Amino acid sequence: MKLKGKVALITGAGLGMGRATALLFSQEGAEVIINDLNKDDLETTLDMLEGNNNSSYIGDISESDIVKDMFKEIETKYHKIDIVVNNAGIGRFSGDGENGEIQEMEDVGWKGVMGVNLDGTFFVSREAVRLMLKKETKGSLINISSTSAFSGEGPLHYCTSKGALLSFTRALAVDLGSKGIRVNAICPGPTATRMLEGIPDEWVESMVSAIPLGRVGQPEEVAKTSLFLASEDSSFFTGQTLAANGGSFMI
Ligand SMILES: NC(=O)c1ccc[n+]([C@@H]2O[C@H](COP(=O)([O-])OP(=O)(O)OC[C@H]3O[C@@H](n4cnc5c(N)ncnc54)[C@H](O)[C@@H]3O)[C@@H](O)[C@H]2O)c1
């Protein structure tokens, strides 16, 4: 029960790593708030959670006002937030061409991926930090980046957004250290979720052939890394990047 008494928000928890993280956190005693765009997926995740004081919130994290409303509800119901996993992310958006290459990319495609992966993380983190500071909570923020931030493999906007998340993590960790709020990032490698299903087979094969452990990751392996960063086990970690990637890129 590493998270007993803690309130945790996980964005993009309808499926994949977000769902696995919500499950693990609830098993570790946290009261869990899950967010996603998809109502049915969110309800399925909510039904799977342990405990009886969890909540779901349907909403697009790339919309600042929606995020503000979500935090108003969180404050009213839970009075605090201890842990945020900025997990919601997308790899493609309509209008970004067939392979996400610069010559094919429309403004809407670029802004769509940046809007979720980067703006969304900013909007959620800002509201979380406001609430943490108000309640003097020594919280933990965890940003799900990607090994693509280092390797450059993947659509241009995706790699760019995930790289920016690492700088965001470090700058925020410096700003918030004196308040006892820790900020860390995780770089998963290729992981068996719906997102991976959307990537062309030849990209996946090439990625797997370059993984020393010889396989893709499981969402539960990323969830365990988030648990470490959320719990007191990582009490002296901030501004760091942990790569749950089978060795595909050694940082
Ligand atoms: N799967 C991989 O191989 C891989 C590798 C590296 C990093 N990642 C990152 O891990 C995170 C989780 O990815 P996953 O593989 O579990 O993906 P997934 O597609 O299975 O799940 C992502 C969830 O986020 C939700 N979401 C998307 N846009 C949203 C928005 N605007 N607001 C709220 N929710 C939104 C989706 O509905 C979905 O349920 C993402 O940030 C992704 O970039 C994934």
The ligand as an SDF file (V2000), in Angstrom:
LIG
                    3D

 44 48  0  0  0  0  0  0  0  0999 V2000
    2.6010    2.6540  -26.7550 N   0  0  0  0  0  0  0  0  0  0  0  0
    3.8300    3.0310  -27.0030 C   0  0  0  0  0  0  0  0  0  0  0  0
    4.5840    2.3410  -27.6940 O   0  0  0  0  0  0  0  0  0  0  0  0
    4.3640    4.3170  -26.4130 C   0  0  0  0  0  0  0  0  0  0  0  0
    5.7520    4.5220  -26.4220 C   0  0  0  0  0  0  0  0  0  0  0  0
    6.2700    5.6740  -25.8570 C   0  0  0  0  0  0  0  0  0  0  0  0
    5.4320    6.5910  -25.2640 C   0  0  0  0  0  0  0  0  0  0  0  0
    4.1010    6.3720  -25.2530 N   0  0  0  0  0  0  0  0  0  0  0  0
    3.2580    7.3910  -24.5920 C   0  0  0  0  0  0  0  0  0  0  0  0
    2.5540    6.7750  -23.5450 O   0  0  0  0  0  0  0  0  0  0  0  0
    1.3330    7.4780  -23.2980 C   0  0  0  0  0  0  0  0  0  0  0  0
    0.1850    6.4850  -23.2530 C   0  0  0  0  0  0  0  0  0  0  0  0
    0.1060    5.8770  -24.5210 O   0  0  0  0  0  0  0  0  0  0  0  0
   -0.6220    4.4740  -24.8000 P   0  0  0  0  0  0  0  0  0  0  0  0
    0.3080    3.6990  -25.6110 O   0  0  0  0  0  0  0  0  0  0  0  0
   -1.1830    3.9040  -23.5500 O   0  0  0  0  0  0  0  0  0  0  0  0
   -1.7590    5.0230  -25.7870 O   0  0  0  0  0  0  0  0  0  0  0  0
   -3.2920    4.6610  -25.9690 P   0  0  0  0  0  0  0  0  0  0  0  0
   -3.6820    5.2530  -27.2700 O   0  0  0  0  0  0  0  0  0  0  0  0
   -3.5320    3.2040  -25.7240 O   0  0  0  0  0  0  0  0  0  0  0  0
   -3.9620    5.4730  -24.7800 O   0  0  0  0  0  0  0  0  0  0  0  0
   -3.9280    6.8670  -24.7480 C   0  0  0  0  0  0  0  0  0  0  0  0
   -5.2070    7.3420  -24.1200 C   0  0  0  0  0  0  0  0  0  0  0  0
   -5.1790    8.7770  -24.1010 O   0  0  0  0  0  0  0  0  0  0  0  0
   -6.4700    9.2510  -24.4370 C   0  0  0  0  0  0  0  0  0  0  0  0
   -6.3750   10.5980  -24.9690 N   0  0  0  0  0  0  0  0  0  0  0  0
   -5.9110   10.9730  -26.1870 C   0  0  0  0  0  0  0  0  0  0  0  0
   -6.0320   12.2920  -26.3490 N   0  0  0  0  0  0  0  0  0  0  0  0
   -6.5940   12.7680  -25.2050 C   0  0  0  0  0  0  0  0  0  0  0  0
   -6.9840   14.0630  -24.7780 C   0  0  0  0  0  0  0  0  0  0  0  0
   -6.8340   15.1190  -25.5750 N   0  0  0  0  0  0  0  0  0  0  0  0
   -7.5360   14.2030  -23.5600 N   0  0  0  0  0  0  0  0  0  0  0  0
   -7.7110   13.1270  -22.7550 C   0  0  0  0  0  0  0  0  0  0  0  0
   -7.3460   11.8660  -23.1140 N   0  0  0  0  0  0  0  0  0  0  0  0
   -6.8140   11.6950  -24.3320 C   0  0  0  0  0  0  0  0  0  0  0  0
   -6.9780    8.2520  -25.4740 C   0  0  0  0  0  0  0  0  0  0  0  0
   -8.3840    8.2970  -25.5990 O   0  0  0  0  0  0  0  0  0  0  0  0
   -6.4590    6.9350  -24.9300 C   0  0  0  0  0  0  0  0  0  0  0  0
   -7.3830    6.2960  -24.0880 O   0  0  0  0  0  0  0  0  0  0  0  0
    1.2160    8.5120  -24.4130 C   0  0  0  0  0  0  0  0  0  0  0  0
    1.6480    9.7790  -23.9400 O   0  0  0  0  0  0  0  0  0  0  0  0
    2.1940    8.0020  -25.4460 C   0  0  0  0  0  0  0  0  0  0  0  0
    2.7110    9.0280  -26.2630 O   0  0  0  0  0  0  0  0  0  0  0  0
    3.5400    5.2660  -25.8100 C   0  0  0  0  0  0  0  0  0  0  0  0
  1  2  1  0
  2  3  2  0
  2  4  1  0
  4  5  1  0
  4 44  2  0
  5  6  2  0
  6  7  1  0
  7  8  2  0
  8  9  1  0
  8 44  1  0
  9 10  1  0
  9 42  1  0
 10 11  1  0
 11 12  1  0
 11 40  1  0
 12 13  1  0
 13 14  1  0
 14 15  2  0
 14 16  1  0
 14 17  1  0
 17 18  1  0
 18 19  2  0
 18 20  1  0
 18 21  1  0
 21 22  1  0
 22 23  1  0
 23 24  1  0
 23 38  1  0
 24 25  1  0
 25 26  1  0
 25 36  1  0
 26 27  1  0
 26 35  1  0
 27 28  2  0
 28 29  1  0
 29 30  1  0
 29 35  2  0
 30 31  1  0
 30 32  2  0
 32 33  1  0
 33 34  2  0
 34 35  1  0
 36 37  1  0
 36 38  1  0
 38 39  1  0
 40 41  1  0
 40 42  1  0
 42 43  1  0
M  CHG  2   8   1  16  -1
M  END
$$$$
